[in-house]
């Protein structure tokens, strides 16, 4: 599989308050399984975030989400990847950059997504299935959310 690489340009301010480019580099993905590669592009540990914080958000230790903060991650889903049902305690904006992917919910309902399409994931148990012969690249923005409560039941995250 081709290594996941994402160029990122991070702006900030100089000591006079002028806009400047602070970081212009490439982040590479890690391969936690043979099914997908993930690259953390940026994260925050608070929301709203502090735009004067000089810490490189790609170096923050986060799980799938950042408690109290946000995460921007790219994921390459390799052809034939296996299901991994999970629920995060976040609202997730998933944008298909290239390829196609199937979103599957825990009740078996599916939705097919292709390049340029978006899913807004709101705390449901789901998995991503690449049933094609090409890698699917997605960008995810995850923002911590309250746990989902339905009646007297609280739905716990699995991340």
N, C-alpha and C positions, 0 to 999 in steps of 0.2 A: 504494500500500500504506500502511496505517496505521503510523505510527512506533512502534517497539518502545519502551515505557517500563515501567520496573519501580521501584516504590517500595521503598526499603530503610530499615530501622531498625537501626542498629548500636549495640549497648550497650558499656559499658565501666565504669570506676570513677573516682570522684573521688579527691582527695588523702587522704580519710579511709577509703577502701576501700568506700564506698557505691556501689551500682549506679546508673548514670546512662545516659541516652541521649546518645550522642556525635554521631550523624549521623541525620538524618531527612530524606531527600531522594529524588529520582528520578534514576535513571540512564537514559540513552537509548541506543538501539542505534546501531551503525554499520552501514552497508550495503556490505559488501565486494563483493557481486555482486547481480545482479537476482533471485537465487534465495532469499536469506536475509539476515536482519539479526541481529547478535549484540550482546548487552549484557553486559559484564563487571560483575558485582555485587560480587564480592570475590575476593581471592586471598591466598595466603600464600607466603612463600619458604622455609619450613622446615616439617618435620613431625616431631614434634609442633610446633605453632605456639605463638607467644608472645602470650598474651592481654593483655599490658601494652604491646605495640607500638602506638604511636599513629598509625602510618602508615595512610593510607586505602588499603585493599587494592584498591579499584577503579581506583586510579591507578598500580598496579604494571604495568610493561611485561612482558607474558607473551605467549607464543604460544598454541597450542591448550592446552598444559599449562604448568605452572610447575615447572621442575626443582627437585626437593627439596621441593616444596610442594603446594598445592591451588588449585583454581580453581572458582568458582561462576559459571556463565554461563547466561543465557537466550538462546534462539535462536527466532526466528520463521522457519519454513520456508514460503515462499510457494507458492501453488498451481502445480503443474507444474514444481517446481524440478528441476534437472538433477542427475544422479549425480556425486558427487565421492568416489571410493574413497580411503580413507585409513586409516592405523593410527597410534594414539597410544601413547606409552610410559606408559600410565596405566591405572588401573581407573576406569571411568566409570559413574556412576549417572545414567541418563537417565530423567526423569519427564515423561510427556506431560501438560501442563496443560490444553490444549484442542485440539480437532481430532483428526486421524488422520494417521499416518505409516507408511511401510513401511521397515523395516530390511532392507537387502540385503547379504549377505556376498559375498566375491569368488568363491565357487563357485556363485552364483546362488540360494542358499537365501534365503528371505525370511520375515519375520514382520510381521504387521500389528499396530500398536499404536494404542490410542485413549486418550482422556482418562482419567486415573487409573491407567494402566498404566505399568510400569517395565521398563527394560532394564538389565542389568548387562553392560557392554561390557568384555571382558577381553583387550585387545590384538589383536583380530582386525581384518583389513581389512574395511571396511564402508562403506556409504553410506546416506544418508537420502533417501527419495523421497516427495514429497507429490503423490499422484495425484488429490487431491480438488480442489474449487473453493474451498476455504477455507484460510486460514492455519492452520498447526499451530504451537503454542507449546510448547516443551520447556524444562525446566530441567536443566542438567548439572552434576554435581559430579565433577571430575576430580582424582584423587590419583596422583601419580607412582608408577610401579611398575617393577620390574625388567624388562629386555627378555625377551620370550618365547623360551624355548629348547626346541626339540623335537629330541631326540637330539643330534646334533652341529651342528644348524643354529640360528643366532640370527636371529630375525625382527626386522628393523629397522623403526623407526617411519618414517612418511612425513611427519610434521608438521614 
